[in-house]
Amino acid sequence: MRIKSVHHAMVRVPFKETIEWGSGTRIGTTRLVCKIETEDGITGWGETLCLIDAVPAVFEKLVAPMAVGYDISQVERFWRNVLGAGYYHHKRAAVMAAAAMEMAMWDALGKRADLPLYALWGGAFRDKIEAAAYLFSADTDTLRDRLTGFLDAGYLTFKVKIGFDAASDITLAEIARETIGAATLRLDVNGAWTPGTAKRQMSRLAPFDPAYVEQPLELDDLQGHAYLRQWSPVPIALDESAYTLQDVGNILRAKAADVLLLDPHQAGGLWQARKAAGAAEAASLPVGLHSGAELGPSQAAYLHLAAATPNLSIAIDTESVYLSADICRNPPKISDGHFALPEGPGLGVEVDEDLLEHYHVTSIDGAYLNPTRPGWFPLKPSY
């Protein structure tokens, strides 16, 4: 069960269109994908976010060579070994790099056991996973059309990016509520508000009955979020503030959120995300999953997490409908606003190495600066 070899590559799959929100634009998704082979011939695949140049560097210089010789069942030890090599100083890069290897270890372990990952984690608590329709547009006509399309496709939960400016926050929320009726509405600010703006905007948004407002303040401001949570009639969800298990612990101690959005790539792996969900469950908080435009391996991993985690009880974020392609022969698909649970061993998806080669890139491009606005860059907070 020991890892004999590690291979990795960066891939970028274009979006069908450029997506826009208050933090900028993206033209596609860049991911680091790894393949491991064990001494007894088992293959495992992993994937992670690749937004900064440090991620492939840390993977190549530390994660990959360290993994050779590791038993595929030692995911916790491996993660702590990465941090113990000095990378606690650079945790944001280390978590993303380690997450790809950790996912591949789980995939190989599931194949060795001939079991899907959810079965290794206590079994399926739910057998289908609700997906949230994800909306990226400050244009009111475009937003209305997209909402209608998602509604017609059977979606029950809608996540709308706001945070462009104070006036459009209200206009976009109003259009969303008018269009989707009584369906679940989420509003994502991405940390654009100052504390004073947050108090004012929460009061103005409350009549639209959002399930929550996500990341209203800058990600490090847990005290501000805790105060806002006590004051606001609208629930608070934290995403960028809740990357690692330690981040989640700090949020729970501060009582700074009603909902947590987790991401195994930003936590250091699937097991770290499960531990964070358990901590939230002890505080009676539901958790969801953040989306960074996952390809097939990560999307499958999300579904196993959602199936096996009791308090992962809300629709998961997904940008899958914006992807022009995938690297898997059998990527998870959405029908009537839900994903079916993968049933094959491990992740339950098959990576096509020809597609991996087709989408291979050597640089990270297309996030987040907006090429149509020279000199512009996002501020946190911005208004």
N, C-alpha and C positions, 0 to 999 in steps of 0.2 A: 504493500500500500504506500510505498515511498515514491516521491516525485523523482523521475529520472531526467526529464527535460522540460524546458519552458520556452515557448515562442510567443511573441507579441507583435502587434501592429496597431497603428492608428488608422481609423477609417472615418470618412465623413460622408454621410448620406444627405443629399440636399432635401430641403423642404419643398413642398409643392408651391409655396409662396413665401415671401419674407414675412416673418411675424414681428410685431412691434408692441412694446409696452414702455412704461415710464423709464426703464433702465436702458433702453436702446432697441436694437433689432438683432435678429438672427436669421441666417440664410440656410442653415442646416444644423445637423448634430454631429459633433466630433466626439468619437469614443475610442478608448483604448481597449482592445480585445486581446485576451491571452488564451493560449492552449497549453495544457500540461499533459504529460504522458507519464504514467506510473511504471515501475519496474515490472509489473505483471500485465502491462498492455492496456490499461484503462486510460481513456482520454477524458479530460474535463475542460470546459470552456468557461471563461469569465469575461466580464465587461465592466467598464466604469466610465464615469464622466471624465472628459479631458478638455477642460476649459483653460488651463494654464500650462505653460511649458514645463513647469516643475513636475507635473504628473508623469509623463513618459520618462523623464530623467530619473526620478526616484524609483520608478518601476525597474528600469534597466540597470541602474547602479546598485540598488539595494534589494528590492523585492524579489526579482527573478533569481539572482544568484543565491540569496538566502533560502529560497524555497526548495532548491534541489537537495534531496535527501530527507525532506520533511515527510512525515506520515500525513496522508490527506485528511485524517480525522482530527489533527491537532490545530484546528482553526483558532482557538483562543490563544494557545501558546504562540502561534505564528504572529498574530496581531500584536501581542505584547512584545515579542522579539523585535518587530519593526520599530515600535516606539522606544524600546530599550536600546536600540542602536543609535540613539541620539535624535531620532526624528520626532520626539515630543516637542522639540524646538520648532518644528515645521509641520505641525499637525495637519493643517489644511491640505498640504500636498500629500502627506503620508497616508491619510485616510483614503483618499481617492485611489492612490496607487495600490495600496494593500487590498482594497475592496475587490479589484479584479481577480487577484490571486485567490482570495478567500472564496469567492463565488466558484471559481474553477475547482477548488478543493471540494466544496460541497457537491458540485455536479459529478465529479469523479466518485465521491463516496456514495452518492445515490445510485450510480450505475453499478458500483461494486455490490451494493446491497440489493440491487434490482428493485428499488423503491423510489417513488417521487419524493421530492424534498419535503413536502408537507407531511408525509408519513413519518419521516425522520424527526419531525418537530412536534409530534403529538397527534397527528391526524388532522383531517379537514374539519374545521368548525363550520365552514360554509362551502358549498360546491360551485357557486358562481360568484363573480366579483363585479360589483357595480363600478362603472367608469364615469367620471365627471366629464362633461363637455367643456372644453377649454377654449376661451375666447380671447383673442388678441387683436383689438382694433379700437382706435379712438374715433373712427368714423361711424356716425350713428346709423346710417343706412346699411353699411356693411355689417355692423353688429346685429341689427335686427334680422337681416337675411340669414346670417350664420346661426343665430339662435333658433330661428324657425326651422332651418335645415336639421339641426341637432334634435329639436323637439320631434320633428317628423320621423327621425331615425330611432326614436324610442328612448332617448336619454331622459333621466329623471332629475339629474343634478347638473347645475351649470355654474362654471367658475369664470368670472369676468375680471379682466385686468382693468383696474383704475389706477390712480396715481400719476396721471398725466398733468392735471392741474385741478384746482379746487372746483371750478364750475363743471368740468366734464365728469368729475367723480359722481356728481348728483345726476347729471343727464344720462350717463351710461347705466347707472343703477336703475333709474326710472324706466328707461327703455327695456332693460332686461326683465324687470318685474312685469311690465305691461305685456311683454311677448310670451313669457313662459308661464304666466298665471301663477298657480299655487306651488309650482315645482320648487325644489331647493335651489337657493341662490347663494353663491359665495362671491365675495369681493376681495381682490388681492391688491394691496397698496404697494408692496415691495419696499417698505420703509421710507416712503416719500414724505411722510408728514412730520411736522414738528409736534410736540405735545399739545400746544395750544390749538393748532389746526385739527389735531385728532379729536379733541373734545367737541369742537364745533361740527366737524364732519360726521362724527358718530351720531350726534343728535339729528342731523339732517338726513342721514341714511336709515335711521331706525324705522321710519314708516314703511320702508321697502322690505322689512323683515328678512334681512340676510341671516343665513345660518351662522355665519361668522364673517368678520373682517380679518383678513390675513396680513400679518406683519405690518401693522400701522406705523410703527416707529422704527428707528434705526436698530439694527440687530443686537447691538450690545446693551441697549437701554432696557434692562429687565426691570429696574425700579419704575421707569415710566410705564411699562406695560402692566406692571402690577397695580399701579395707581389707576390706570385707565380701565383695567378689568373691574376694579371695585366700583368705579363710577359709571361705567357704560352699560346701557341696556342691551347692547349688541355683544355677543360672545367674541372673544379674541382668540385667533389661531396664530401660532408661531411656527415659522418654517426656517428662515435663515438663522434664527436664534437657536435652533434645535438640532444642529448638525450632529454633535457627538453625544455619547452617553453622559459625559460630564456636563455638557450644555443642558441636557434634559434634566439632570439632577439640580442644576442651578435654577432652572425655570420652576421646577416643582417646589423647591425650598422658598423661592420668592413668591409663589402663587401668582405667576405672571401670565397664565394662559388657561383657556377653557378647552382648547384642542391643540394637539401637537401634530405637525406634519413631519414625518421621518423620511430619511433617504439613506439606504444602506451604503451607497457610494460615498456619502459625506459623513458616515458614521464609522467607516472602516470595515464594513462587511455586514452580511446578513445576520450573523449572530449578535453583533453589537446592536443592530436595529431591533432584534427580538428582545434583548435585555432592556433597551430603552422603552419599548412598548410595555414590558412587564412593570417597569417603574411607574409609567403613566397609569397602568391598570390599578396599581396599588393606591393611586390618588383619585381613582374613579374618573379618569379622563379618557375620552376616545382618541384614537390616533388615525391618521391617514398617511398617504405616501405622496411626497413631492415628485414631480416629473421634470426630468431634464432631457426629454425626447429619447427614451430608452429604445434600443434595438431589441431583437428577439431574445437574446439571453437574459438581459436585465428585465425585460417585460415579463418573461416567464418567472424569474425570481420574485418579482413583485407579487405575482399571483399566488405563488406558494406561501409567501409571507402573509398575504391577506387571508388566505384560506386557513392558515394554522394559528392565527393570532386573534383571540376572542374580541379584544377591544379595538381591532382594526375594522371598525364597524361602519365606517362611512365610505362613500365612493372614493376611489383612488384617482388622483390626477393622472392624466395621460395626454401626451402630445402625438400619439401614434397616428392619428388621422392626418397630420401634417407631413408625415414622412412619404417620400416618393418611392421608397424601396426599403428592403431589409437585407440582412446578411444571413438570414435563416431560410431554410426551405419551407419550414412550417411555423412562421411566427404566430403568436397569439392574435386572434381576431376578435373584434367587437361585434356583437349582434344584439339589437334591441337595448343598447346601452350597457351591456354586460360582457365580460370575458368569461369563457369557459375555462375550467381548471385543467392545466396540462396533466396528462396521466402517465406519460412515459417515465422511465427512471431518471433520476437526477433532475435537471431543469426541464426535461421533456421536450427540448427543441433541438434541431439539427443545424449546425452552422455549415453553410456552403462555402468552401474555401475558394472557389472561383469568384464568388461575390465578394469575399473578403479582399481578394486581390484587386478586384475591379474598383472598389471604393477606397483602396489604400491611399493615404496621404502622408506627407512628411512635415506638415505645418498645421497650426491651429488658426483658422480664419473664420470670420463671420460672426463674431460675438465680442463685445456688445455695442461698440460705437456705431453710430448711424452715418453711413457714407454720404447720405443726402443732406447732412447737416454738418459741414466742415467746421471744426473748432468746438463742436458741442460735445459735452460729456455729462453723464448723470451725476447729480448730487444727492447725498443721503444725510439728512432730510433736504428736500428741495423747496418746500413751501409750507 
